[in-house]
Amino acid sequence: MRKNNYQLFLYLFILFGIFLFMTQTFPTLGVRLKNLLNCTDRRLQLEKIQHGEYWLLRNYVIGTISSTVGCADTITLTTHGDYTFFEYLPMLIERWHAPISFALYAPGYDFKATMRSIDFARNCLEESLLIRDYVTFHIYFPRSDMPAYVPSNIMEYPSWSYTCDRPAPYLNVNPSSTYRSAKNMTYPINVGRNIARKSANTYFIFASDMELYPTPNLPQKFLEMVERNPSVYLDRTSERVFVLPIFEVTADSIVPENKTHLQQMLRKKKAITFHEKVCVSCHRVPEQNKWVNATDTEELTLFTHSKREDLFKYWEPFYISDNQEPIFDERVTWEGQSNKRIQNYAMCLLGYDYFVLHPPFLVHTPGIKHYNKNDTRYKYVPAMNSLINTVIRPEYQILYGQNNKCFI
């Protein structure tokens, strides 16, 4: 009898132990990294504020999950555009599957088209649930070109109505029909980039462009790499960012899902390095050929690193960062070009290291870009180059120091 009681007691004790083990709450990757990075969680909240010469509706429409995501739970992709850029959003969110901070330029009556486009994207697409969960929209416009009406919050504009059985309001837009075109306004690309960056509530960000599609599951794999080897981020003698190689594919191609698929397309000449036909030195990474030939892997690793000097003095990489690098200079425009090179010049002066990741990469929306001597933007370039050489470069040398190896 005693033996049976003992066996019963032992059996119950084991069951209780299993129950405690199964119900114990173990720290998630985000919680573990939060302690490692010593970052602070922050909710997204609507703000109506001035940003230089612009009015900004920060967090005007907030992604449900992004609103309360932990600072180290994931990575925020920060990007920019106007309402005609919405055509790229479905594929981008499908591949990113994490918070996106999207700054939209909407002067004058472009504001209404922007709101209709947000409505349509959040309600009428296969990806609408992901967009409602993860994409937070910020809207900005010049004080000189205000919309006629700005609802106080998201609850006030359903009457503007999207209609899902009609074409998306952002597709097949006649460029001359936009307010920006009618008023002959340039696009303040770096204002949007900075707004999107400053609005992110995660420790790591990926400042990118809407037309660039990352390989799937990048945020999770990057954070796993940081936890697996904290020294890649924490133990350093200089600031660093983490670069993704960029490629473009032919117009009749699909965007590759993984490195193995990309390699096949490169061998068949269906893919090339980004801007290879326009500026071959702008987007090649150090040891490019070795990176291309390296075998695809599940784990994300650091492949190589370099300064933005010598062969890479005109490099314009896209990278994951801790959002502490210099802001983008807001005096330049998309039309005047050089909008990323100035920031990378500042980072060169500060001695940043650029670590190239493997195997993730970016692919531009299909279509190979070629040099076009008739591009209307070129008329803005001389004045922009004059501003850079006579004003911006001397300012940056005062602020960040001098280094003859650094170029704009």
Contacts in CASP RR format, 6 or more apart in sequence:
PFRMAT RR
TARGET T0000
AUTHOR 0000-0000-0000
METHOD contacts of the structure
MODEL  1
MRKNNYQLFLYLFILFGIFLFMTQTFPTLGVRLKNLLNCTDRRLQLEKIQ
HGEYWLLRNYVIGTISSTVGCADTITLTTHGDYTFFEYLPMLIERWHAPI
SFALYAPGYDFKATMRSIDFARNCLEESLLIRDYVTFHIYFPRSDMPAYV
PSNIMEYPSWSYTCDRPAPYLNVNPSSTYRSAKNMTYPINVGRNIARKSA
NTYFIFASDMELYPTPNLPQKFLEMVERNPSVYLDRTSERVFVLPIFEVT
ADSIVPENKTHLQQMLRKKKAITFHEKVCVSCHRVPEQNKWVNATDTEEL
TLFTHSKREDLFKYWEPFYISDNQEPIFDERVTWEGQSNKRIQNYAMCLL
GYDYFVLHPPFLVHTPGIKHYNKNDTRYKYVPAMNSLINTVIRPEYQILY
GQNNKCFI
28 73 0 8 1.000
29 72 0 8 1.000
29 73 0 8 1.000
29 220 0 8 1.000
29 223 0 8 1.000
29 224 0 8 1.000
29 227 0 8 1.000
30 70 0 8 1.000
30 72 0 8 1.000
30 73 0 8 1.000
30 223 0 8 1.000
31 72 0 8 1.000
32 227 0 8 1.000
33 72 0 8 1.000
33 203 0 8 1.000
33 223 0 8 1.000
33 226 0 8 1.000
33 227 0 8 1.000
34 41 0 8 1.000
34 70 0 8 1.000
34 71 0 8 1.000
34 72 0 8 1.000
36 72 0 8 1.000
36 226 0 8 1.000
36 227 0 8 1.000
36 230 0 8 1.000
36 234 0 8 1.000
37 71 0 8 1.000
37 72 0 8 1.000
37 203 0 8 1.000
37 233 0 8 1.000
39 71 0 8 1.000
39 72 0 8 1.000
39 203 0 8 1.000
40 71 0 8 1.000
41 68 0 8 1.000
41 70 0 8 1.000
41 71 0 8 1.000
41 201 0 8 1.000
42 71 0 8 1.000
42 201 0 8 1.000
43 67 0 8 1.000
43 68 0 8 1.000
43 201 0 8 1.000
44 59 0 8 1.000
44 62 0 8 1.000
44 63 0 8 1.000
44 66 0 8 1.000
44 67 0 8 1.000
44 68 0 8 1.000
44 136 0 8 1.000
44 199 0 8 1.000
44 201 0 8 1.000
45 59 0 8 1.000
46 57 0 8 1.000
46 58 0 8 1.000
46 59 0 8 1.000
46 60 0 8 1.000
46 62 0 8 1.000
46 153 0 8 1.000
47 56 0 8 1.000
47 57 0 8 1.000
47 58 0 8 1.000
47 59 0 8 1.000
48 55 0 8 1.000
48 56 0 8 1.000
48 57 0 8 1.000
48 58 0 8 1.000
49 55 0 8 1.000
49 56 0 8 1.000
49 58 0 8 1.000
50 56 0 8 1.000
50 143 0 8 1.000
51 140 0 8 1.000
51 191 0 8 1.000
51 195 0 8 1.000
53 142 0 8 1.000
53 143 0 8 1.000
53 144 0 8 1.000
54 140 0 8 1.000
54 141 0 8 1.000
54 142 0 8 1.000
54 143 0 8 1.000
54 188 0 8 1.000
54 191 0 8 1.000
55 140 0 8 1.000
55 141 0 8 1.000
55 142 0 8 1.000
55 143 0 8 1.000
55 146 0 8 1.000
56 138 0 8 1.000
56 139 0 8 1.000
56 140 0 8 1.000
56 195 0 8 1.000
57 138 0 8 1.000
57 139 0 8 1.000
57 140 0 8 1.000
57 150 0 8 1.000
58 138 0 8 1.000
58 195 0 8 1.000
58 199 0 8 1.000
59 136 0 8 1.000
59 138 0 8 1.000
59 199 0 8 1.000
60 137 0 8 1.000
60 138 0 8 1.000
60 139 0 8 1.000
60 154 0 8 1.000
61 118 0 8 1.000
61 122 0 8 1.000
61 136 0 8 1.000
61 137 0 8 1.000
61 154 0 8 1.000
62 136 0 8 1.000
62 154 0 8 1.000
63 99 0 8 1.000
63 132 0 8 1.000
63 133 0 8 1.000
63 134 0 8 1.000
63 135 0 8 1.000
63 136 0 8 1.000
64 132 0 8 1.000
64 133 0 8 1.000
65 99 0 8 1.000
65 133 0 8 1.000
65 134 0 8 1.000
66 76 0 8 1.000
66 99 0 8 1.000
66 100 0 8 1.000
66 101 0 8 1.000
66 133 0 8 1.000
66 134 0 8 1.000
66 135 0 8 1.000
66 136 0 8 1.000
66 201 0 8 1.000
67 136 0 8 1.000
69 99 0 8 1.000
69 201 0 8 1.000
69 202 0 8 1.000
70 201 0 8 1.000
70 202 0 8 1.000
71 201 0 8 1.000
71 202 0 8 1.000
71 203 0 8 1.000
72 202 0 8 1.000
72 203 0 8 1.000
72 204 0 8 1.000
72 223 0 8 1.000
73 202 0 8 1.000
74 98 0 8 1.000
74 99 0 8 1.000
74 202 0 8 1.000
74 219 0 8 1.000
74 220 0 8 1.000
74 223 0 8 1.000
75 98 0 8 1.000
75 99 0 8 1.000
75 202 0 8 1.000
75 204 0 8 1.000
75 205 0 8 1.000
75 206 0 8 1.000
75 218 0 8 1.000
75 219 0 8 1.000
75 222 0 8 1.000
75 223 0 8 1.000
75 320 0 8 1.000
76 98 0 8 1.000
76 99 0 8 1.000
76 100 0 8 1.000
76 101 0 8 1.000
76 200 0 8 1.000
76 201 0 8 1.000
76 202 0 8 1.000
76 204 0 8 1.000
76 205 0 8 1.000
76 206 0 8 1.000
77 92 0 8 1.000
77 96 0 8 1.000
77 98 0 8 1.000
77 99 0 8 1.000
77 100 0 8 1.000
77 101 0 8 1.000
77 205 0 8 1.000
77 206 0 8 1.000
77 208 0 8 1.000
77 214 0 8 1.000
78 100 0 8 1.000
78 101 0 8 1.000
78 103 0 8 1.000
78 193 0 8 1.000
78 196 0 8 1.000
78 197 0 8 1.000
78 199 0 8 1.000
78 200 0 8 1.000
78 205 0 8 1.000
78 206 0 8 1.000
78 207 0 8 1.000
78 208 0 8 1.000
79 92 0 8 1.000
79 100 0 8 1.000
79 101 0 8 1.000
79 102 0 8 1.000
79 103 0 8 1.000
79 193 0 8 1.000
79 196 0 8 1.000
79 207 0 8 1.000
79 208 0 8 1.000
79 209 0 8 1.000
79 210 0 8 1.000
80 102 0 8 1.000
80 103 0 8 1.000
80 104 0 8 1.000
80 105 0 8 1.000
80 189 0 8 1.000
80 192 0 8 1.000
80 193 0 8 1.000
80 195 0 8 1.000
80 196 0 8 1.000
80 209 0 8 1.000
80 210 0 8 1.000
81 102 0 8 1.000
81 103 0 8 1.000
81 104 0 8 1.000
81 105 0 8 1.000
81 187 0 8 1.000
81 189 0 8 1.000
81 192 0 8 1.000
81 210 0 8 1.000
82 104 0 8 1.000
82 105 0 8 1.000
82 106 0 8 1.000
82 110 0 8 1.000
82 114 0 8 1.000
82 178 0 8 1.000
82 180 0 8 1.000
82 187 0 8 1.000
83 104 0 8 1.000
83 106 0 8 1.000
83 110 0 8 1.000
83 113 0 8 1.000
83 114 0 8 1.000
83 116 0 8 1.000
83 117 0 8 1.000
83 169 0 8 1.000
83 170 0 8 1.000
83 173 0 8 1.000
84 170 0 8 1.000
84 173 0 8 1.000
84 178 0 8 1.000
85 170 0 8 1.000
85 210 0 8 1.000
86 117 0 8 1.000
86 120 0 8 1.000
86 121 0 8 1.000
86 168 0 8 1.000
86 170 0 8 1.000
87 168 0 8 1.000
87 170 0 8 1.000
87 171 0 8 1.000
88 210 0 8 1.000
88 211 0 8 1.000
88 365 0 8 1.000
89 102 0 8 1.000
89 121 0 8 1.000
89 127 0 8 1.000
89 131 0 8 1.000
89 135 0 8 1.000
89 210 0 8 1.000
90 121 0 8 1.000
90 125 0 8 1.000
90 126 0 8 1.000
90 127 0 8 1.000
90 131 0 8 1.000
91 213 0 8 1.000
91 255 0 8 1.000
91 365 0 8 1.000
92 100 0 8 1.000
92 210 0 8 1.000
92 213 0 8 1.000
93 100 0 8 1.000
93 127 0 8 1.000
93 130 0 8 1.000
93 131 0 8 1.000
93 134 0 8 1.000
93 135 0 8 1.000
94 127 0 8 1.000
94 130 0 8 1.000
95 213 0 8 1.000
95 214 0 8 1.000
95 215 0 8 1.000
95 216 0 8 1.000
96 134 0 8 1.000
96 214 0 8 1.000
96 218 0 8 1.000
96 219 0 8 1.000
97 130 0 8 1.000
97 134 0 8 1.000
97 216 0 8 1.000
97 217 0 8 1.000
97 219 0 8 1.000
98 134 0 8 1.000
98 219 0 8 1.000
99 134 0 8 1.000
99 135 0 8 1.000
99 136 0 8 1.000
99 200 0 8 1.000
99 201 0 8 1.000
99 202 0 8 1.000
100 134 0 8 1.000
100 135 0 8 1.000
100 136 0 8 1.000
101 136 0 8 1.000
101 138 0 8 1.000
101 196 0 8 1.000
101 197 0 8 1.000
101 199 0 8 1.000
101 200 0 8 1.000
101 205 0 8 1.000
102 135 0 8 1.000
102 136 0 8 1.000
102 137 0 8 1.000
102 138 0 8 1.000
102 196 0 8 1.000
103 138 0 8 1.000
103 139 0 8 1.000
103 140 0 8 1.000
103 191 0 8 1.000
103 192 0 8 1.000
103 193 0 8 1.000
103 195 0 8 1.000
103 196 0 8 1.000
103 199 0 8 1.000
104 114 0 8 1.000
104 137 0 8 1.000
104 138 0 8 1.000
104 139 0 8 1.000
104 140 0 8 1.000
105 140 0 8 1.000
105 141 0 8 1.000
105 180 0 8 1.000
105 187 0 8 1.000
105 188 0 8 1.000
105 191 0 8 1.000
105 192 0 8 1.000
106 113 0 8 1.000
106 114 0 8 1.000
106 139 0 8 1.000
106 140 0 8 1.000
106 141 0 8 1.000
106 147 0 8 1.000
107 141 0 8 1.000
107 142 0 8 1.000
107 145 0 8 1.000
107 147 0 8 1.000
107 179 0 8 1.000
107 180 0 8 1.000
107 183 0 8 1.000
107 185 0 8 1.000
108 141 0 8 1.000
108 145 0 8 1.000
108 146 0 8 1.000
108 147 0 8 1.000
108 148 0 8 1.000
108 179 0 8 1.000
109 147 0 8 1.000
109 148 0 8 1.000
109 179 0 8 1.000
110 141 0 8 1.000
110 178 0 8 1.000
110 179 0 8 1.000
110 180 0 8 1.000
111 139 0 8 1.000
111 141 0 8 1.000
111 147 0 8 1.000
111 150 0 8 1.000
112 147 0 8 1.000
112 160 0 8 1.000
113 169 0 8 1.000
113 170 0 8 1.000
113 173 0 8 1.000
113 178 0 8 1.000
114 139 0 8 1.000
115 151 0 8 1.000
115 157 0 8 1.000
115 160 0 8 1.000
116 160 0 8 1.000
116 161 0 8 1.000
116 162 0 8 1.000
116 169 0 8 1.000
117 168 0 8 1.000
117 169 0 8 1.000
117 170 0 8 1.000
118 137 0 8 1.000
119 157 0 8 1.000
119 158 0 8 1.000
119 160 0 8 1.000
119 161 0 8 1.000
119 162 0 8 1.000
120 162 0 8 1.000
120 164 0 8 1.000
120 168 0 8 1.000
120 169 0 8 1.000
120 170 0 8 1.000
121 128 0 8 1.000
121 131 0 8 1.000
121 135 0 8 1.000
121 168 0 8 1.000
121 170 0 8 1.000
122 128 0 8 1.000
122 131 0 8 1.000
122 132 0 8 1.000
122 135 0 8 1.000
123 162 0 8 1.000
123 164 0 8 1.000
124 162 0 8 1.000
124 164 0 8 1.000
124 168 0 8 1.000
125 131 0 8 1.000
136 199 0 8 1.000
138 195 0 8 1.000
138 196 0 8 1.000
138 199 0 8 1.000
140 191 0 8 1.000
140 192 0 8 1.000
140 195 0 8 1.000
141 147 0 8 1.000
145 179 0 8 1.000
145 183 0 8 1.000
145 185 0 8 1.000
151 157 0 8 1.000
162 169 0 8 1.000
175 181 0 8 1.000
176 182 0 8 1.000
179 185 0 8 1.000
180 187 0 8 1.000
186 333 0 8 1.000
186 334 0 8 1.000
186 335 0 8 1.000
186 336 0 8 1.000
186 380 0 8 1.000
187 333 0 8 1.000
187 334 0 8 1.000
187 335 0 8 1.000
188 330 0 8 1.000
188 333 0 8 1.000
188 334 0 8 1.000
189 328 0 8 1.000
189 332 0 8 1.000
189 333 0 8 1.000
189 334 0 8 1.000
189 339 0 8 1.000
190 327 0 8 1.000
190 328 0 8 1.000
190 329 0 8 1.000
190 330 0 8 1.000
190 332 0 8 1.000
190 339 0 8 1.000
191 330 0 8 1.000
193 207 0 8 1.000
193 328 0 8 1.000
194 327 0 8 1.000
194 328 0 8 1.000
194 330 0 8 1.000
196 207 0 8 1.000
197 205 0 8 1.000
197 207 0 8 1.000
197 323 0 8 1.000
197 327 0 8 1.000
200 323 0 8 1.000
203 322 0 8 1.000
203 323 0 8 1.000
204 222 0 8 1.000
204 223 0 8 1.000
204 320 0 8 1.000
204 321 0 8 1.000
204 322 0 8 1.000
204 323 0 8 1.000
205 320 0 8 1.000
205 321 0 8 1.000
205 322 0 8 1.000
205 323 0 8 1.000
206 214 0 8 1.000
206 218 0 8 1.000
206 318 0 8 1.000
206 319 0 8 1.000
206 320 0 8 1.000
206 321 0 8 1.000
207 318 0 8 1.000
207 319 0 8 1.000
207 321 0 8 1.000
208 214 0 8 1.000
208 318 0 8 1.000
208 362 0 8 1.000
209 318 0 8 1.000
211 364 0 8 1.000
211 365 0 8 1.000
212 246 0 8 1.000
212 318 0 8 1.000
212 362 0 8 1.000
212 363 0 8 1.000
212 364 0 8 1.000
212 365 0 8 1.000
213 255 0 8 1.000
213 362 0 8 1.000
213 363 0 8 1.000
213 364 0 8 1.000
213 365 0 8 1.000
214 244 0 8 1.000
214 360 0 8 1.000
214 361 0 8 1.000
214 362 0 8 1.000
215 257 0 8 1.000
215 258 0 8 1.000
215 259 0 8 1.000
215 359 0 8 1.000
215 360 0 8 1.000
215 361 0 8 1.000
215 362 0 8 1.000
216 257 0 8 1.000
218 300 0 8 1.000
218 360 0 8 1.000
221 299 0 8 1.000
221 300 0 8 1.000
221 360 0 8 1.000
222 242 0 8 1.000
222 300 0 8 1.000
222 320 0 8 1.000
222 357 0 8 1.000
222 360 0 8 1.000
224 299 0 8 1.000
224 300 0 8 1.000
225 232 0 8 1.000
225 299 0 8 1.000
225 300 0 8 1.000
225 301 0 8 1.000
225 302 0 8 1.000
226 232 0 8 1.000
226 233 0 8 1.000
228 299 0 8 1.000
232 302 0 8 1.000
232 355 0 8 1.000
233 240 0 8 1.000
233 322 0 8 1.000
236 353 0 8 1.000
238 351 0 8 1.000
238 352 0 8 1.000
238 353 0 8 1.000
239 324 0 8 1.000
239 325 0 8 1.000
239 347 0 8 1.000
239 350 0 8 1.000
239 351 0 8 1.000
239 352 0 8 1.000
239 353 0 8 1.000
240 305 0 8 1.000
240 352 0 8 1.000
240 353 0 8 1.000
240 354 0 8 1.000
240 355 0 8 1.000
241 317 0 8 1.000
241 319 0 8 1.000
241 320 0 8 1.000
241 321 0 8 1.000
241 325 0 8 1.000
241 347 0 8 1.000
241 352 0 8 1.000
241 353 0 8 1.000
241 354 0 8 1.000
241 355 0 8 1.000
242 302 0 8 1.000
242 319 0 8 1.000
242 320 0 8 1.000
242 321 0 8 1.000
242 355 0 8 1.000
242 356 0 8 1.000
242 357 0 8 1.000
243 285 0 8 1.000
243 317 0 8 1.000
243 318 0 8 1.000
243 319 0 8 1.000
243 354 0 8 1.000
243 355 0 8 1.000
243 356 0 8 1.000
243 357 0 8 1.000
244 317 0 8 1.000
244 318 0 8 1.000
244 319 0 8 1.000
244 320 0 8 1.000
244 357 0 8 1.000
244 360 0 8 1.000
244 361 0 8 1.000
244 362 0 8 1.000
245 273 0 8 1.000
245 283 0 8 1.000
245 285 0 8 1.000
245 288 0 8 1.000
245 291 0 8 1.000
245 356 0 8 1.000
245 361 0 8 1.000
245 362 0 8 1.000
246 273 0 8 1.000
246 274 0 8 1.000
246 283 0 8 1.000
246 318 0 8 1.000
246 361 0 8 1.000
246 362 0 8 1.000
246 363 0 8 1.000
246 364 0 8 1.000
247 262 0 8 1.000
247 266 0 8 1.000
247 271 0 8 1.000
247 272 0 8 1.000
247 273 0 8 1.000
247 274 0 8 1.000
247 361 0 8 1.000
247 362 0 8 1.000
247 363 0 8 1.000
247 364 0 8 1.000
248 271 0 8 1.000
248 272 0 8 1.000
248 273 0 8 1.000
248 274 0 8 1.000
248 275 0 8 1.000
248 276 0 8 1.000
248 363 0 8 1.000
248 364 0 8 1.000
248 366 0 8 1.000
248 367 0 8 1.000
248 368 0 8 1.000
248 369 0 8 1.000
249 255 0 8 1.000
249 256 0 8 1.000
249 265 0 8 1.000
249 270 0 8 1.000
249 271 0 8 1.000
249 363 0 8 1.000
249 364 0 8 1.000
249 366 0 8 1.000
249 367 0 8 1.000
249 368 0 8 1.000
250 270 0 8 1.000
250 271 0 8 1.000
250 366 0 8 1.000
250 367 0 8 1.000
250 368 0 8 1.000
251 366 0 8 1.000
251 367 0 8 1.000
251 368 0 8 1.000
252 366 0 8 1.000
253 265 0 8 1.000
253 270 0 8 1.000
253 271 0 8 1.000
253 366 0 8 1.000
253 367 0 8 1.000
254 366 0 8 1.000
255 363 0 8 1.000
255 365 0 8 1.000
255 366 0 8 1.000
256 262 0 8 1.000
256 264 0 8 1.000
256 265 0 8 1.000
256 271 0 8 1.000
256 363 0 8 1.000
258 296 0 8 1.000
258 359 0 8 1.000
259 294 0 8 1.000
259 296 0 8 1.000
259 297 0 8 1.000
259 358 0 8 1.000
259 359 0 8 1.000
259 361 0 8 1.000
260 296 0 8 1.000
262 271 0 8 1.000
262 361 0 8 1.000
262 363 0 8 1.000
263 292 0 8 1.000
263 293 0 8 1.000
263 296 0 8 1.000
265 271 0 8 1.000
266 272 0 8 1.000
266 292 0 8 1.000
271 363 0 8 1.000
272 368 0 8 1.000
273 280 0 8 1.000
273 283 0 8 1.000
273 284 0 8 1.000
273 288 0 8 1.000
274 282 0 8 1.000
274 283 0 8 1.000
274 362 0 8 1.000
274 364 0 8 1.000
275 282 0 8 1.000
275 283 0 8 1.000
275 369 0 8 1.000
277 368 0 8 1.000
277 369 0 8 1.000
277 370 0 8 1.000
277 371 0 8 1.000
278 369 0 8 1.000
278 370 0 8 1.000
278 371 0 8 1.000
279 314 0 8 1.000
281 311 0 8 1.000
281 312 0 8 1.000
281 314 0 8 1.000
281 315 0 8 1.000
282 314 0 8 1.000
282 315 0 8 1.000
282 316 0 8 1.000
283 315 0 8 1.000
283 316 0 8 1.000
283 317 0 8 1.000
284 312 0 8 1.000
284 315 0 8 1.000
285 291 0 8 1.000
285 304 0 8 1.000
285 317 0 8 1.000
285 356 0 8 1.000
286 304 0 8 1.000
286 305 0 8 1.000
286 306 0 8 1.000
286 312 0 8 1.000
286 354 0 8 1.000
286 356 0 8 1.000
287 303 0 8 1.000
287 304 0 8 1.000
287 356 0 8 1.000
290 304 0 8 1.000
291 303 0 8 1.000
291 304 0 8 1.000
291 356 0 8 1.000
291 358 0 8 1.000
294 303 0 8 1.000
294 358 0 8 1.000
294 359 0 8 1.000
296 359 0 8 1.000
297 358 0 8 1.000
297 359 0 8 1.000
300 357 0 8 1.000
300 358 0 8 1.000
300 359 0 8 1.000
300 360 0 8 1.000
301 357 0 8 1.000
301 358 0 8 1.000
302 355 0 8 1.000
302 356 0 8 1.000
302 357 0 8 1.000
302 358 0 8 1.000
303 355 0 8 1.000
303 356 0 8 1.000
303 357 0 8 1.000
303 358 0 8 1.000
304 355 0 8 1.000
304 356 0 8 1.000
305 353 0 8 1.000
305 354 0 8 1.000
305 355 0 8 1.000
305 356 0 8 1.000
306 312 0 8 1.000
306 353 0 8 1.000
306 354 0 8 1.000
306 356 0 8 1.000
307 348 0 8 1.000
307 351 0 8 1.000
307 352 0 8 1.000
307 353 0 8 1.000
307 354 0 8 1.000
307 405 0 8 1.000
308 315 0 8 1.000
308 344 0 8 1.000
308 347 0 8 1.000
308 348 0 8 1.000
308 352 0 8 1.000
308 354 0 8 1.000
308 406 0 8 1.000
309 348 0 8 1.000
309 403 0 8 1.000
309 405 0 8 1.000
309 406 0 8 1.000
310 405 0 8 1.000
312 354 0 8 1.000
313 348 0 8 1.000
313 405 0 8 1.000
313 406 0 8 1.000
313 407 0 8 1.000
314 341 0 8 1.000
314 407 0 8 1.000
315 344 0 8 1.000
315 354 0 8 1.000
316 340 0 8 1.000
316 341 0 8 1.000
316 344 0 8 1.000
317 344 0 8 1.000
317 354 0 8 1.000
318 362 0 8 1.000
319 354 0 8 1.000
320 357 0 8 1.000
325 343 0 8 1.000
325 347 0 8 1.000
325 352 0 8 1.000
326 343 0 8 1.000
326 346 0 8 1.000
326 347 0 8 1.000
326 350 0 8 1.000
326 400 0 8 1.000
327 343 0 8 1.000
328 339 0 8 1.000
328 340 0 8 1.000
328 342 0 8 1.000
328 343 0 8 1.000
329 339 0 8 1.000
329 342 0 8 1.000
329 343 0 8 1.000
329 392 0 8 1.000
331 387 0 8 1.000
331 391 0 8 1.000
331 392 0 8 1.000
332 338 0 8 1.000
332 339 0 8 1.000
332 342 0 8 1.000
332 384 0 8 1.000
332 387 0 8 1.000
332 388 0 8 1.000
333 339 0 8 1.000
333 380 0 8 1.000
333 384 0 8 1.000
334 377 0 8 1.000
335 376 0 8 1.000
335 377 0 8 1.000
335 380 0 8 1.000
336 377 0 8 1.000
336 380 0 8 1.000
336 381 0 8 1.000
336 383 0 8 1.000
336 384 0 8 1.000
337 377 0 8 1.000
337 380 0 8 1.000
337 381 0 8 1.000
337 384 0 8 1.000
338 384 0 8 1.000
338 385 0 8 1.000
338 388 0 8 1.000
338 408 0 8 1.000
341 408 0 8 1.000
342 388 0 8 1.000
342 392 0 8 1.000
342 396 0 8 1.000
342 408 0 8 1.000
345 393 0 8 1.000
345 396 0 8 1.000
345 406 0 8 1.000
345 407 0 8 1.000
345 408 0 8 1.000
346 396 0 8 1.000
346 399 0 8 1.000
346 400 0 8 1.000
348 403 0 8 1.000
348 405 0 8 1.000
348 406 0 8 1.000
348 407 0 8 1.000
349 396 0 8 1.000
349 397 0 8 1.000
349 400 0 8 1.000
349 401 0 8 1.000
349 402 0 8 1.000
349 403 0 8 1.000
349 406 0 8 1.000
350 400 0 8 1.000
351 403 0 8 1.000
388 408 0 8 1.000
389 408 0 8 1.000
392 408 0 8 1.000
393 408 0 8 1.000
END
